Amino acid sequence: MRKFLAVLLTLLATPILAADPIPPQLRLGDVAAPKSYEVQLAIDPREGEFTGEVRIAFRVNRRTPILWLNATDLRIDRVEMTQGERRLNIRVIKGGEDFVGFEAEGAPFFPGDALAVIRYRGDIESSATRGIFRQLDGGEWYAISQFESMSARRAFPCFDEPGWKVPWQLTIDTLAANEVASNSPETLAFDLPGRPGWKRHVFARTKPLPSYLVALAVGPFDVVGGGTAGINHTPLRYFTPKGRAIEARFAKESTPRLLELLEQYFGMPYPYEKLDSVTIPAAVGFGAMENAGMITYSSSLLLARGHEETLEFKRRYAAVGAHEMAHMWFGDLVTPMWWDDIWLNEAFATWMARKVLASYNPEYDAGWRRGESRRRAITADQLVSARRIHNPITNKDDVSAAFDRITYDKGAEVLAMFETWLGPDRFQQGVRDYFKKHAWGNATSRDFFGAIGKAAGRSESALKAFEAFVDQPGIPLVDVALRCEGVKVSMDVSQQRLRTKGSTAPDLHWTTPACFRYRADGEVKTQCVEIGNERRNVVLAGAKSCPDWLVGNAGGRGHWVARYEASLARRNTEHLDELPANEAMTLAFDTSLLAGAGLMPVDSALRLSDALLRNPSAAVKTAGVFLVEKQRDVLLTPAQMDVKREILAKRIQPLAREVGWNEHGGDSDDVHELRVLLLPYAARSLGGEGLRPEARELALRWAAKRDSVPAAMAQPILDTAARFADDATYAKLEDTAFAMRRINEKTMILKALAKVHDPALRDRAFSLALRKAQASDAIGGRDTYNFIEQALEDEDNQLAAFAYVRTNWDSLVAKFPPETPARLTTPLATLCTPQERATFHDFFQDRSPQFLGGAQRYQQALESIDICNAVYH
Ligand SMILES: [Zn+2]
């Protein structure tokens, strides 16, 4: 009571009494907590607005005059709140972008249970894919939800933080012709009295879920039954756009097995009653989403016509499907307490998916693409501005930034590295214990380290090595030199933080579990050691004679980069033919990284690429194409350019002619992968002129009949045809783009047109971005964004596209999906002169931070530009 009096006196003494109270910053705090929700929505996907009513049972923990909830762009029509018998008199208070306040007039909320019933209206977004959004596919409208991370508040007022896990019950009204899916099974559906042509769908109360995992989909979907899978015979279904049921074939074939492999690893059944896989025609900013019991996929990930079922499609679906299904345990069953531990979701799902993929089909765990996650992780982590995996969250930008390559890829690499170190069986036991202990609840990094440490028989302090990778940014660079002194064979190793040329970043310390592979005495051997920052001599226990070659990152794994002393580097290049493919590919990537960072001479990179291209393995040749392509003409000295010309003439062009645009029966998966990278590169390089008319021919054939060229080659062929298009080819491609009914085919042609070389045609292509939308030739915000991004990524069109962006910025921003404009800084990270840097800085310094996550994107791109300048100028 005394406290209350003090508040009253303060209020009386404050002259600005009439002003609205200030909403919370970022988080709601612990004044109140939800107990359960009942949500009723009326959705017509053809319309831009929906109506809703939410009943929230909640507990008030402390006396408070105002209850704040999260809400964004919701129009509140009516509010009723009760506490026991008492009906509160509520005044609604505007709370800015993220909140709405409910002020109890007269007497405040008191500790205890309460009930809120709120009627409101909200937007069905048409350009963004967040909140409840709608999309047109094949002439039909679909409305789908995407709530992670902070968009459930666009669909209903709620406690929108991952720490609050409670049951939800959804009821959805829509036109009778629509199918409806949500997290749980439908329990009842009936014609809606008083609203002819509408139906009500009632869904079962869910298991405890945080708001970001609630989901719904409404539209004239085809629903494909997928039988059952796993320990509990979980029913599976696939929701495709109308008329496309047949395209779910591979998903239907592979999903049950993927789910069963996950159950086996976790030693626990799939946690929900059913699993629906729902198509989003075209998602922006994400590919798929792990809503409990209802995973959503961008159409190109889930669906393929017969000829589109390429190796790459299958591998991608299996990887993404396994990732999203792994989330049913990592993220859904056990949810991070707060966004700073989102890596407990994303790193784990990525790591787990790779494990499942390798069991599902070992061929999917091979080839050049296998190392993609490690390459992305290291590329991101070499920057001083890189985040750490476990990063504090203090504002909305931090939440958005948490979903980056560090979380997904570095997180997964580090998990794999420590799984090997601690022993896969003990690691698995730790994961199982962690799930048992925290099922249906929330957990933190600390909980995870505790469970793993206990199962591995290690004290928490021994896990410090693991934590050093999670709680520190950056990547270790390990210098390796071979010592062969008579019968004693050893290597000198020393470690420091990888710092690009000119970097002033402080050094960091790690204990790195590192495995080396070498060939000695006619045998390939592996040796694992723990490396600290002190220089160390390590005896190669299994070698009696000097190894022919020796490389770090055995098997192409490990979140660290090896740099070989000159004579060892030469030895490795000379014996490249004997290196296992994974080691050779890792060597190619690490060399490209070190050369680009100014930590290794470009000449060594060129020498290695020549050796890689001579290797008999198609996967290793692909690594060679990658490495030579990375040595950009504009950055080379005349002498280096001569070497590169020779590689192009002697290796790249003959190889491209041999491999060809068209697939040959009997091509291995590695050859398919090589072709995708090699042919378009050869066609635009010196001596590749002959490949261009062939590409034009094939592109026109594709335009007439989609299955007339191999699906994996369609984009490279279109890109090449457009890049070197004459007036007639350009006109044909542009006409075809606007005649396409499928979103992804139209997007493919537009992406190609962004690469047109001829200046007059390029101006014509760029003008498509802002062409006034006619019914027949509209380019929506998503396509406009993709188009501009592609133009900026194209080495030859980058500067012209950047000039176009600067001139038309305001119109482009008005058209792009919200939150995307700052992403354009990323393709510009390859700019590399002082003048370009100045232009980039002047233009984006103030503009990029205006968008969610934009400050960080700008900073990282600028740092990459600075590195390139420091290395080459
Ligand atoms: Zn994920």
Boltz pocket constraint, residues with backbone or C-beta under 6 A from the ligand:
constraints:
  - pocket:
      binder: B
      contacts: [[A, 288], [A, 290], [A, 323], [A, 324], [A, 327], [A, 345], [A, 346], [A, 349]]
      max_distance: 6.0
